[in-house]
Amino acid sequence: MTKRARSSGRWLQRQDKDVYVERAAREGFRSRAAYKLDEIQAKERLLTPGTLCVDLGASPGSWSQLAARRVGPKGAVWAIDLLPMEPIPGVEFVQGDFTDAATAAAFLERLGGRQVDLVMSDMAPNISGNRAVDQPRSIALAEHALEFARTVLRPGGSLLIKLFQGAGVDDFVQDLSTSFANVRTLKPRASRAESREIYVLARNYGMV
């Protein structure tokens, strides 16, 4: 059996035993990732009625689903991804690369001069299995998300972003601290214990 086949087998076993996978199917979420955001939301109240939110790398859309439920009809959720995504009530989908200047300009036009309250990202690069390759890709993706957030966030806004523990994280957090008054890391229970993923929450943009 190949290494990839063994890894795939372990993944399937975890899925079969995962209470969050079963719960997502029961509650209509597209993936178990919804419960990572749900746990953060319960503690931090990032999404409230009327919140304007952008979900980067949104497909398949579980974070956007949860966000739409929380912000209600007075809020707005924009989901951006290179991949197509099935429609979600209350979510405006933009297919494209948010790091591309043309996509970013088109999105700013959609905003019509508004600034958003929250940019969030559960993105991860395509994983090669080589940490020396994957970690720099993850940090580069986070840096692009931060650059985007600095373009669209209102003063006092927030950024929630996934990272993988390793080289570059401390420098990235330091960079966040130059723009956000409060920065800290989170590890939701729904994030598998063996995973290196963490979430960084940066709040109060422009109030350093």
C-alpha positions as CSV (number, residue, x, y, z in Angstrom):
1,M,0.0,0.0,0.0
2,T,1.3,3.4,-0.9
3,K,1.9,6.2,1.6
4,R,-0.9,8.2,-0.1
5,A,-3.3,5.3,0.2
6,R,-2.5,4.8,3.9
7,S,-3.1,8.5,4.5
8,S,-6.4,8.4,2.6
9,G,-7.5,5.4,4.6
10,R,-6.7,7.1,7.9
11,W,-8.7,10.2,6.7
12,L,-11.7,8.0,5.9
13,Q,-11.6,6.4,9.3
14,R,-11.5,9.8,11.0
15,Q,-14.4,11.0,9.0
16,D,-16.5,7.9,10.0
17,K,-15.8,8.6,13.7
18,D,-16.0,12.4,13.6
19,V,-19.0,13.8,15.5
20,Y,-18.6,17.1,13.6
21,V,-19.0,15.4,10.2
22,E,-22.2,13.8,11.4
23,R,-23.5,17.0,12.9
24,A,-22.7,19.0,9.7
25,A,-24.8,16.5,7.7
26,R,-27.6,16.7,10.2
27,E,-27.6,20.5,10.4
28,G,-27.2,21.2,6.7
29,F,-23.6,22.5,6.7
30,R,-21.3,21.7,3.8
31,S,-18.4,20.7,5.9
32,R,-17.3,20.2,9.6
33,A,-15.3,23.5,9.3
34,A,-18.5,25.4,10.2
35,Y,-18.0,24.3,13.8
36,K,-14.6,25.9,14.1
37,L,-16.1,29.2,13.2
38,D,-19.2,28.5,15.4
39,E,-17.0,28.0,18.4
40,I,-15.0,31.2,17.8
41,Q,-18.3,33.1,17.1
42,A,-19.7,31.9,20.4
43,K,-16.8,33.4,22.3
44,E,-16.0,36.5,20.2
45,R,-19.3,37.6,18.7
46,L,-17.7,38.5,15.4
47,L,-20.9,38.1,13.4
48,T,-23.9,40.0,14.5
49,P,-27.1,41.2,12.7
50,G,-26.0,43.8,10.1
51,T,-22.3,42.7,9.9
52,L,-20.6,43.1,6.5
53,C,-18.3,40.1,6.0
54,V,-16.0,38.7,3.3
55,D,-15.1,35.0,3.3
56,L,-11.9,34.4,1.4
57,G,-11.3,30.9,-0.2
58,A,-14.9,30.1,0.8
59,S,-15.7,27.0,-1.2
60,P,-17.5,24.7,-0.4
61,G,-19.1,27.3,1.8
62,S,-19.7,26.2,5.3
63,W,-18.2,29.4,6.8
64,S,-20.4,31.5,4.5
65,Q,-23.4,29.5,5.5
66,L,-22.9,30.2,9.2
67,A,-22.1,33.8,8.5
68,A,-25.3,34.3,6.5
69,R,-27.3,32.9,9.4
70,R,-25.7,35.2,11.9
71,V,-25.7,38.5,10.0
72,G,-29.3,38.3,8.8
73,P,-31.0,40.3,6.1
74,K,-29.5,43.6,7.3
75,G,-25.9,42.2,6.9
76,A,-24.1,41.0,3.9
77,V,-21.7,38.1,3.1
78,W,-19.4,38.0,0.1
79,A,-17.7,34.7,-0.6
80,I,-14.7,34.7,-2.9
81,D,-13.0,31.6,-4.3
82,L,-11.2,30.3,-7.4
83,L,-13.4,27.2,-7.4
84,P,-17.1,27.3,-8.2
85,M,-19.5,27.2,-5.3
86,E,-23.2,26.2,-5.1
87,P,-25.4,29.1,-4.2
88,I,-26.1,29.9,-0.6
89,P,-29.1,32.1,0.4
90,G,-27.9,35.4,1.6
91,V,-24.4,35.0,0.2
92,E,-23.0,36.8,-2.9
93,F,-20.4,34.6,-4.6
94,V,-17.5,36.0,-6.5
95,Q,-15.5,33.5,-8.5
96,G,-11.9,34.5,-9.0
97,D,-8.5,34.9,-7.4
98,F,-8.7,37.6,-4.7
99,T,-4.9,38.2,-5.1
100,D,-5.4,39.2,-8.7
101,A,-5.7,43.0,-9.2
102,A,-8.6,42.7,-11.6
103,T,-10.6,40.5,-9.2
104,A,-9.9,42.8,-6.3
105,A,-10.9,45.9,-8.3
106,A,-14.2,44.2,-9.4
107,F,-14.9,43.4,-5.8
108,L,-14.3,46.9,-4.6
109,E,-16.7,48.1,-7.3
110,R,-19.3,45.7,-5.8
111,L,-18.8,47.2,-2.4
112,G,-19.7,50.6,-3.8
113,G,-17.6,52.6,-1.3
114,R,-18.6,50.5,1.7
115,Q,-16.1,49.1,4.1
116,V,-16.5,45.7,5.7
117,D,-16.6,44.7,9.4
118,L,-14.9,41.3,9.1
119,V,-12.6,39.5,6.7
120,M,-12.2,35.8,7.4
121,S,-10.3,33.0,5.8
122,D,-10.2,29.2,6.3
123,M,-7.9,28.8,3.3
124,A,-5.0,26.4,3.0
125,P,-2.6,25.9,0.1
126,N,-2.6,22.7,-1.9
127,I,-0.7,20.4,0.5
128,S,2.3,18.6,-0.9
129,G,3.2,16.8,2.3
130,N,6.6,18.6,2.4
131,R,6.5,21.0,5.3
132,A,9.4,23.0,3.9
133,V,7.2,23.7,0.9
134,D,3.8,23.9,2.4
135,Q,4.6,26.2,5.3
136,P,5.9,29.1,3.1
137,R,2.9,28.7,0.9
138,S,0.6,29.0,3.9
139,I,2.3,32.1,5.1
140,A,2.2,33.7,1.6
141,L,-1.5,33.0,1.4
142,A,-2.0,34.6,4.8
143,E,0.0,37.7,3.7
144,H,-2.2,38.1,0.7
145,A,-5.3,37.9,2.9
146,L,-3.9,40.5,5.2
147,E,-3.1,42.8,2.3
148,F,-6.7,42.4,1.0
149,A,-8.1,43.0,4.5
150,R,-6.2,46.3,4.8
151,T,-7.9,47.4,1.6
152,V,-11.5,46.6,2.6
153,L,-11.8,46.8,6.4
154,R,-13.4,49.7,8.2
155,P,-11.5,51.2,11.1
156,G,-12.1,48.9,14.1
157,G,-12.8,45.9,11.8
158,S,-11.5,42.3,12.4
159,L,-9.5,39.6,10.5
160,L,-9.9,35.9,11.3
161,I,-7.4,33.7,9.5
162,K,-6.1,30.2,9.5
163,L,-2.4,29.5,9.8
164,F,-0.3,26.4,10.4
165,Q,2.2,26.4,13.3
166,G,5.7,26.7,12.1
167,A,8.2,29.0,10.5
168,G,6.9,32.5,9.7
169,V,4.0,32.5,12.1
170,D,5.6,34.8,14.6
171,D,6.7,37.3,12.0
172,F,3.2,37.3,10.5
173,V,1.6,37.9,13.9
174,Q,4.0,40.8,14.4
175,D,3.0,42.2,11.1
176,L,-0.7,42.0,12.1
177,S,0.2,43.9,15.3
178,T,1.2,46.9,13.2
179,S,-2.4,47.3,12.0
180,F,-4.6,45.7,14.7
181,A,-4.7,46.7,18.3
182,N,-5.5,43.2,19.5
183,V,-4.0,40.0,18.1
184,R,-4.2,36.5,19.5
185,T,-4.3,32.8,18.5
186,L,-7.1,30.4,18.9
187,K,-7.5,26.6,18.7
188,P,-11.2,25.6,18.5
189,R,-12.1,22.1,19.8
190,A,-13.5,21.3,16.3
191,S,-9.9,21.7,15.0
192,R,-8.4,18.2,15.2
193,A,-5.9,17.9,18.0
194,E,-3.2,16.4,15.7
195,S,-3.6,19.2,13.2
196,R,-1.0,22.1,13.2
197,E,-3.8,24.5,12.2
198,I,-4.5,27.5,14.4
199,Y,-6.6,30.6,13.9
200,V,-5.4,34.1,14.4
201,L,-7.9,36.7,15.4
202,A,-6.9,40.4,14.8
203,R,-9.3,43.0,16.1
204,N,-9.6,46.8,16.1
205,Y,-8.1,47.5,12.7
206,G,-6.3,50.9,12.4
207,M,-6.5,51.6,16.2
208,V,-2.9,50.7,17.1
